[in-house]
Amino acid sequence: MSGLRVGHSELLARGMSLPGLSRRASALSQLPPLGLLTIAATAPPDWQVSLVSDDGVGDESAIAAQIQSHQPDIVAFSCLTPAADRAARISELIRSQPSCRDQVVTVVGGLHATAAPDWCQTRFDVVTCGDGESTLPRVLADFAADRLQHRYRADGSYALAQSPTPRWELLGPEAPPRYTLQTMRGCPWACSFCAASRLLGPARTKSDQQIERELAAIARIRPRPWLELADDNTFASDRDHGPMLDALRRYGARWFTESDWRIALRPDLLRQIAASGCRQILIGLESSVFRYGGMGAKTADWQRMIDAVEAIQSAGIVVNACFIVGADGETPASIERLGDFLETAPMGEVQLTLQTPFPGTSLYDSLQANRRLLPGDFSCYTLFDVVYRPDQMTADELQNAFHELISRVFRDDAQQRRDLIQKSIRAIARRQ
């Protein structure tokens, strides 16, 4: 269950068609479902596995019919929060077929299922929480033995180095333009807006040998691949990143990942990252008005983070600076100041999202406890739609101010300025 989702038609009309956003949306839509392809590799060899992808906009009945055309025994869904309601409706369509009610079992896993298992339990036959590599084999074994349970939970102790190589062949004969590779799972920090550190267990890394095997499998399909590292914070661990970066360089990979500003303090690592083919790193600068709880050593004053952005880009790596709009303390004036700053800011790319209290985060718990969550289903939890009452303005005022900011930051001439910055950074990388 993939696809970039936006609830407000006005935001779609204003901003999502602008070059900076539409390019990123297109890149995201090209990414294969790494989680499903990975857990598919844990199925015993006597199980036949097929993949059905849903872009989030097609007719739900048609997707259900496509799934049923495979005559499945089990349908396993993986979805993030904004796709959860759609997944639940498709599950109900499958379960409601008179000829299939007693045969087809619907299973849901992923971050949303881990964060909100009780919500999922009424909409799917089975809910799995935590590492799918641990839970799916148990589901299949219990189904075969006619002892299926309604809920399965991983204990967080799964060794990520045991994770199998994804079954890329399930994508069919057409190789995707981009591939995903996970080198670590979880994050050592506990930022209040992020569920990764709470729901995925302790931060764990894959072995260098496993990363090498996965790179080799991808390169056999697409030499010199474009990769997105499906990591929450690639360089937050204390591992020696040298072997991984050397492997990425040897396979001619061009890649994108997420980290935090502190990599600017490690110039030797920056040079290795640039030499290994890294084209862009998303750096969470988060809010210009509020320092979220749980950020640990990632917490820093504004100017120190901006200096870090410039240091990273001086090494030949484009920074995609991520900003969260709408934290407590935000006002129309502070949003306008952020827009003013971004008119001349040094970063080569920008990502703007609205504060979104996803289930499983302490932010969600806090807003729920204070009765600040707005009514509505999870389809509004898109990162672009207001789903809570701000503390300094109304929800409509925040939504409208975000609309204006999107239009301003991603207008053609602003994006062209950032494109020129990217071009100059790529020139640095070529000279090194």
C-alpha positions as CSV (number, residue, x, y, z in Angstrom):
1,M,0.0,0.0,0.0
2,S,2.1,2.9,-1.3
3,G,1.7,6.3,-2.9
4,L,2.1,9.9,-1.7
5,R,-1.2,11.0,-0.2
6,V,-2.7,14.5,0.3
7,G,-6.1,15.1,1.6
8,H,-6.7,18.7,0.8
9,S,-7.6,19.3,-2.9
10,E,-6.4,22.9,-2.5
11,L,-2.9,21.7,-1.6
12,L,-2.9,19.3,-4.5
13,A,-3.7,22.2,-6.8
14,R,-1.3,24.6,-5.3
15,G,1.8,22.7,-4.4
16,M,2.0,19.1,-5.2
17,S,2.3,19.8,-8.9
18,L,5.2,22.1,-8.4
19,P,8.6,20.8,-9.6
20,G,10.3,20.2,-6.3
21,L,7.5,18.2,-4.8
22,S,6.4,16.4,-7.9
23,R,9.9,15.1,-8.5
24,R,10.1,13.7,-4.9
25,A,6.6,12.2,-5.2
26,S,7.6,10.5,-8.5
27,A,10.8,9.1,-6.9
28,L,8.8,7.7,-3.9
29,S,6.3,6.1,-6.2
30,Q,9.1,4.2,-8.0
31,L,10.3,2.5,-4.8
32,P,9.5,-1.2,-4.5
33,P,7.8,-2.6,-1.3
34,L,11.0,-3.6,0.5
35,G,9.2,-5.0,3.6
36,L,6.9,-7.3,1.7
37,L,9.7,-8.5,-0.6
38,T,11.9,-9.3,2.5
39,I,9.3,-11.2,4.5
40,A,8.2,-13.1,1.3
41,A,11.7,-14.6,1.4
42,T,10.9,-16.1,4.8
43,A,8.1,-18.2,3.4
44,P,8.8,-22.0,3.2
45,P,9.6,-23.2,-0.4
46,D,6.2,-25.0,-0.6
47,W,4.3,-21.7,-0.4
48,Q,3.7,-19.8,-3.6
49,V,3.9,-16.1,-3.2
50,S,2.6,-13.3,-5.4
51,L,2.8,-9.5,-5.1
52,V,0.0,-7.1,-5.7
53,S,0.9,-3.4,-5.5
54,D,-1.7,-0.7,-4.8
55,D,-1.0,3.0,-5.7
56,G,-3.6,4.3,-3.3
57,V,-5.8,5.9,-5.9
58,G,-7.2,3.1,-8.0
59,D,-10.6,1.5,-7.5
60,E,-10.6,-0.6,-4.3
61,S,-12.9,-3.2,-5.7
62,A,-10.6,-3.7,-8.7
63,I,-7.6,-4.2,-6.3
64,A,-9.6,-6.7,-4.3
65,A,-10.5,-8.6,-7.5
66,Q,-6.9,-8.6,-8.6
67,I,-5.9,-10.1,-5.3
68,Q,-8.6,-12.7,-5.5
69,S,-7.6,-13.7,-9.0
70,H,-4.6,-15.3,-7.4
71,Q,-6.9,-17.6,-5.4
72,P,-5.0,-16.9,-2.2
73,D,-5.2,-18.7,1.2
74,I,-3.6,-15.7,2.9
75,V,-3.5,-12.0,1.9
76,A,-0.8,-10.1,3.8
77,F,-1.1,-6.3,3.9
78,S,1.7,-3.9,4.8
79,C,0.8,-0.2,5.1
80,L,1.7,3.0,6.8
81,T,-0.9,5.1,8.7
82,P,-2.4,7.1,5.9
83,A,-3.1,3.9,3.9
84,A,-4.5,2.0,6.8
85,D,-8.2,2.8,6.2
86,R,-7.9,1.9,2.5
87,A,-6.2,-1.4,3.4
88,A,-8.9,-2.1,5.9
89,R,-11.6,-1.6,3.2
90,I,-9.9,-3.9,0.8
91,S,-9.5,-6.5,3.5
92,E,-13.3,-6.2,4.2
93,L,-14.0,-6.6,0.5
94,I,-12.0,-9.8,0.4
95,R,-13.5,-11.2,3.6
96,S,-17.0,-10.4,2.5
97,Q,-17.0,-12.6,-0.6
98,P,-19.4,-15.5,0.2
99,S,-17.2,-18.0,-1.6
100,C,-14.1,-16.9,0.2
101,R,-15.2,-16.1,3.8
102,D,-14.0,-19.4,5.2
103,Q,-10.9,-19.8,3.1
104,V,-9.0,-16.4,2.8
105,V,-7.3,-15.0,5.8
106,T,-6.2,-11.4,5.8
107,V,-3.1,-10.4,7.8
108,V,-1.7,-6.9,8.4
109,G,1.7,-5.9,9.5
110,G,4.0,-2.9,9.4
111,L,4.4,0.2,11.5
112,H,0.7,1.1,11.7
113,A,-0.3,-2.4,12.8
114,T,2.4,-2.4,15.4
115,A,1.3,1.0,16.7
116,A,-2.5,0.4,16.6
117,P,-3.1,-3.4,16.8
118,D,-6.5,-3.1,18.5
119,W,-7.8,-0.8,15.6
120,C,-6.5,-3.3,13.1
121,Q,-7.9,-6.4,14.9
122,T,-11.5,-5.6,13.9
123,R,-10.6,-5.1,10.3
124,F,-8.2,-8.0,9.6
125,D,-8.2,-11.6,10.7
126,V,-4.6,-11.5,12.0
127,V,-2.4,-8.6,13.2
128,T,1.4,-8.9,13.4
129,C,3.4,-6.5,15.4
130,G,7.2,-5.9,15.0
131,D,9.7,-7.6,12.8
132,G,7.9,-9.4,10.0
133,E,10.8,-11.8,9.6
134,S,9.9,-13.2,13.0
135,T,6.1,-13.1,12.7
136,L,5.3,-14.3,9.2
137,P,6.9,-17.8,9.5
138,R,4.8,-18.3,12.7
139,V,1.6,-17.2,10.9
140,L,2.2,-19.6,8.0
141,A,3.2,-22.5,10.3
142,D,0.1,-22.0,12.5
143,F,-2.2,-21.7,9.4
144,A,-0.9,-25.0,8.1
145,A,-1.4,-26.6,11.5
146,D,-4.9,-25.1,11.8
147,R,-4.0,-23.2,15.0
148,L,-3.9,-19.7,13.7
149,Q,-3.9,-16.9,16.4
150,H,-5.4,-13.5,16.0
151,R,-2.2,-11.6,17.0
152,Y,1.5,-12.2,16.7
153,R,4.2,-10.1,18.3
154,A,8.0,-10.0,17.7
155,D,10.0,-9.4,20.8
156,G,12.6,-7.0,19.2
157,S,15.5,-9.4,19.5
158,Y,15.6,-10.4,15.9
159,A,19.1,-10.2,14.5
160,L,18.9,-8.0,11.4
161,A,21.9,-9.7,9.9
162,Q,19.7,-12.8,9.6
163,S,17.2,-10.9,7.4
164,P,16.9,-12.7,4.0
165,T,17.7,-11.1,0.7
166,P,14.5,-9.6,-0.7
167,R,12.7,-11.6,-3.4
168,W,13.2,-9.0,-6.2
169,E,11.8,-11.5,-8.8
170,L,8.3,-11.0,-7.4
171,L,8.4,-7.5,-9.1
172,G,8.2,-9.2,-12.5
173,P,10.3,-8.8,-15.6
174,E,10.4,-5.0,-15.5
175,A,13.3,-3.8,-13.2
176,P,12.3,-0.7,-11.2
177,P,14.3,2.5,-11.7
178,R,15.1,2.6,-8.0
179,Y,15.8,0.0,-5.4
180,T,15.6,0.1,-1.6
181,L,18.3,-1.3,0.7
182,Q,18.1,-1.4,4.5
183,T,21.4,-1.3,6.4
184,M,19.9,-0.6,9.9
185,R,16.5,-0.7,11.6
186,G,15.4,1.6,14.3
187,C,17.1,4.7,15.7
188,P,19.0,5.3,18.9
189,W,17.1,8.6,19.5
190,A,13.5,8.9,20.6
191,C,12.2,12.0,18.9
192,S,8.7,12.6,20.1
193,F,7.2,12.8,16.6
194,C,8.9,9.6,15.4
195,A,7.7,6.0,16.1
196,A,10.8,4.2,14.7
197,S,12.7,4.1,18.0
198,R,9.7,2.9,20.0
199,L,8.1,0.4,17.7
200,L,11.0,-1.3,15.9
201,G,12.9,-2.4,19.0
202,P,16.6,-1.4,19.6
203,A,18.6,0.0,16.7
204,R,20.2,-2.8,14.9
205,T,22.5,-3.0,11.9
206,K,23.0,-5.5,9.1
207,S,26.4,-7.2,8.7
208,D,28.8,-6.0,5.9
209,Q,28.4,-9.5,4.3
210,Q,24.6,-9.1,4.2
211,I,24.8,-5.7,2.6
212,E,27.3,-7.1,0.0
213,R,24.9,-9.9,-0.9
214,E,21.9,-7.6,-1.3
215,L,23.9,-5.2,-3.4
216,A,25.1,-8.1,-5.6
217,A,21.5,-9.3,-6.0
218,I,20.3,-5.8,-7.1
219,A,23.3,-5.2,-9.4
220,R,22.5,-8.5,-11.2
221,I,19.2,-6.9,-12.2
222,R,20.3,-3.3,-12.7
223,P,24.0,-2.5,-12.8
224,R,25.0,0.8,-11.2
225,P,21.6,1.1,-9.4
226,W,19.8,4.0,-7.9
227,L,19.3,3.2,-4.3
228,E,17.3,4.7,-1.4
229,L,18.6,3.4,2.0
230,A,15.5,2.5,4.0
231,D,17.2,3.5,7.2
232,D,15.9,5.8,9.9
233,N,19.3,7.3,10.6
234,T,22.0,5.5,8.6
235,F,25.1,7.0,10.4
236,A,23.7,7.1,14.0
237,S,25.2,3.7,14.8
238,D,28.8,3.1,16.1
239,R,29.6,0.6,13.3
240,D,32.5,1.0,11.0
241,H,30.8,2.4,7.9
242,G,33.9,1.9,5.7
243,P,33.1,-1.6,4.3
244,M,29.5,-0.6,3.5
245,L,30.6,2.6,1.7
246,D,33.3,0.7,-0.1
247,A,30.7,-1.8,-1.4
248,L,28.4,0.9,-2.6
249,R,31.3,2.5,-4.5
250,R,32.4,-0.8,-6.1
251,Y,28.9,-1.5,-7.3
252,G,28.6,2.0,-8.8
253,A,25.6,2.8,-6.8
254,R,24.1,6.3,-6.7
255,W,22.1,6.7,-3.5
256,F,20.0,8.7,-1.1
257,T,19.6,8.3,2.7
258,E,18.6,10.0,5.9
259,S,20.9,11.0,8.8
260,D,21.3,13.9,11.2
261,W,23.5,17.0,11.1
262,R,26.2,15.5,13.3
263,I,27.9,13.8,10.3
264,A,29.3,17.2,9.6
265,L,31.6,16.7,12.6
266,R,33.2,13.7,10.9
267,P,35.0,15.1,7.8
268,D,36.7,11.7,7.0
269,L,33.3,10.0,7.0
270,L,31.9,12.8,4.8
271,R,34.6,12.2,2.2
272,Q,33.9,8.5,2.2
273,I,30.2,9.0,1.8
274,A,30.7,11.4,-1.2
275,A,33.2,9.0,-2.8
276,S,30.8,6.1,-2.5
277,G,28.2,7.6,-4.8
278,C,25.9,9.4,-2.3
279,R,23.9,12.1,-4.1
280,Q,21.7,13.4,-1.3
281,I,21.1,13.1,2.4
282,L,17.9,14.1,4.1
283,I,18.8,16.0,7.3
284,G,16.0,16.6,9.8
285,L,16.3,20.2,11.0
286,E,12.8,19.8,12.3
287,S,11.2,22.9,13.7
288,S,12.4,26.5,13.7
289,V,10.3,27.3,16.8
290,F,10.5,24.1,19.0
291,R,13.0,21.6,20.0
292,Y,11.2,18.2,20.2
293,G,11.7,16.0,23.2
294,G,13.8,12.8,22.8
295,M,16.2,14.2,20.2
296,G,19.3,13.4,22.4
297,A,22.6,14.5,20.9
298,K,20.7,15.5,17.7
299,T,19.5,18.6,19.6
300,A,21.4,21.8,18.6
301,D,20.8,25.5,18.1
302,W,19.6,26.6,14.7
303,Q,22.9,28.2,13.4
304,R,25.0,25.2,14.4
305,M,22.7,23.0,12.2
306,I,22.9,25.4,9.3
307,D,26.7,25.5,9.5
308,A,26.6,21.7,9.4
309,V,24.5,21.8,6.2
310,E,27.1,23.9,4.6
311,A,29.9,21.6,5.7
312,I,28.1,18.5,4.3
313,Q,27.5,20.2,1.0
314,S,31.1,21.4,0.8
315,A,32.0,17.7,0.8
316,G,29.9,17.3,-2.4
317,I,26.7,15.9,-0.9
318,V,23.4,17.7,-1.4
319,V,21.4,18.2,1.8
320,N,17.6,17.8,1.6
321,A,16.7,19.8,4.7
322,C,13.5,18.6,6.3
323,F,11.3,21.0,8.3
324,I,8.2,20.3,10.4
325,V,5.7,23.1,10.4
326,G,3.1,23.4,13.2
327,A,4.9,22.5,16.4
328,D,3.8,24.1,19.6
329,G,4.8,27.8,19.5
330,E,4.2,28.1,15.7
331,T,2.4,31.2,14.5
332,P,1.6,32.7,11.1
333,A,4.5,35.0,11.7
334,S,7.0,32.2,12.4
335,I,5.8,30.3,9.3
336,E,6.4,33.5,7.3
337,R,9.9,33.8,8.8
338,L,10.7,30.2,7.7
339,G,9.6,31.2,4.2
340,D,11.9,34.3,4.4
341,F,14.8,32.1,5.5
342,L,14.3,29.6,2.7
343,E,14.4,32.3,0.1
344,T,18.2,32.5,0.5
345,A,19.0,29.3,2.5
346,P,22.0,27.3,1.4
347,M,20.6,23.8,1.2
348,G,20.2,22.2,-2.2
349,E,16.8,20.7,-1.5
350,V,13.9,21.2,1.0
351,Q,11.2,19.0,2.4
352,L,8.3,20.6,4.2
353,T,5.7,18.6,6.2
354,L,3.1,19.4,8.8
355,Q,3.6,18.1,12.3
356,T,1.7,14.7,12.3
357,P,1.1,12.8,15.5
358,F,1.4,9.2,14.3
359,P,0.1,6.4,16.5
360,G,2.9,5.0,18.6
361,T,4.6,8.3,19.2
362,S,4.7,10.2,22.4
363,L,3.4,13.2,20.4
364,Y,0.3,11.3,19.6
365,D,-0.2,10.2,23.2
366,S,0.3,13.8,24.5
367,L,-2.2,15.3,22.0
368,Q,-4.7,12.6,22.6
369,A,-4.4,13.0,26.4
370,N,-5.0,16.7,26.0
371,R,-8.0,16.1,23.6
372,R,-6.2,18.0,20.8
373,L,-6.6,15.4,18.1
374,L,-9.2,16.3,15.5
375,P,-12.0,13.8,14.5
376,G,-11.4,11.9,11.3
377,D,-9.9,8.7,10.0
378,F,-6.2,7.9,9.5
379,S,-6.4,8.8,5.8
380,C,-5.7,12.4,6.9
381,Y,-2.4,11.5,8.5
382,T,-0.5,12.3,5.4
383,L,2.2,14.8,6.6
384,F,0.3,17.5,4.6
385,D,-3.0,17.8,6.5
386,V,-3.7,19.2,9.9
387,V,-5.1,16.5,12.3
388,Y,-4.8,18.3,15.7
389,R,-5.6,21.7,17.3
390,P,-2.5,23.9,17.3
391,D,-1.7,25.9,20.4
392,Q,-1.3,29.3,18.8
393,M,-3.8,29.4,16.0
394,T,-6.7,27.5,14.6
395,A,-6.4,24.3,12.5
396,D,-7.6,26.2,9.4
397,E,-5.1,29.0,10.0
398,L,-2.3,26.5,10.2
399,Q,-3.5,24.6,7.1
400,N,-3.8,27.9,5.1
401,A,-0.4,29.1,6.2
402,F,1.1,25.8,5.2
403,H,-0.6,26.1,1.8
404,E,1.0,29.6,1.3
405,L,4.4,28.3,2.4
406,I,4.3,25.4,0.0
407,S,3.4,27.7,-2.9
408,R,6.2,30.1,-1.9
409,V,9.0,27.6,-1.3
410,F,8.3,25.4,-4.4
411,R,7.5,28.0,-7.0
412,D,9.5,27.7,-10.2
413,D,12.2,30.4,-9.6
414,A,12.8,29.1,-6.0
415,Q,13.3,25.6,-7.2
416,Q,15.5,26.8,-10.0
417,R,17.7,28.5,-7.4
418,R,18.1,25.2,-5.5
419,D,18.8,23.4,-8.7
420,L,21.7,25.7,-9.3
421,I,23.0,24.9,-5.8
422,Q,22.7,21.2,-6.5
423,K,24.6,21.7,-9.7
424,S,27.5,23.4,-7.9
425,I,27.6,20.7,-5.3
426,R,27.7,18.0,-7.9
427,A,30.7,19.9,-9.5
428,I,32.5,19.6,-6.1
429,A,31.8,15.9,-6.0
430,R,33.3,15.4,-9.5
431,R,36.5,17.3,-8.6
432,Q,37.1,15.1,-5.5
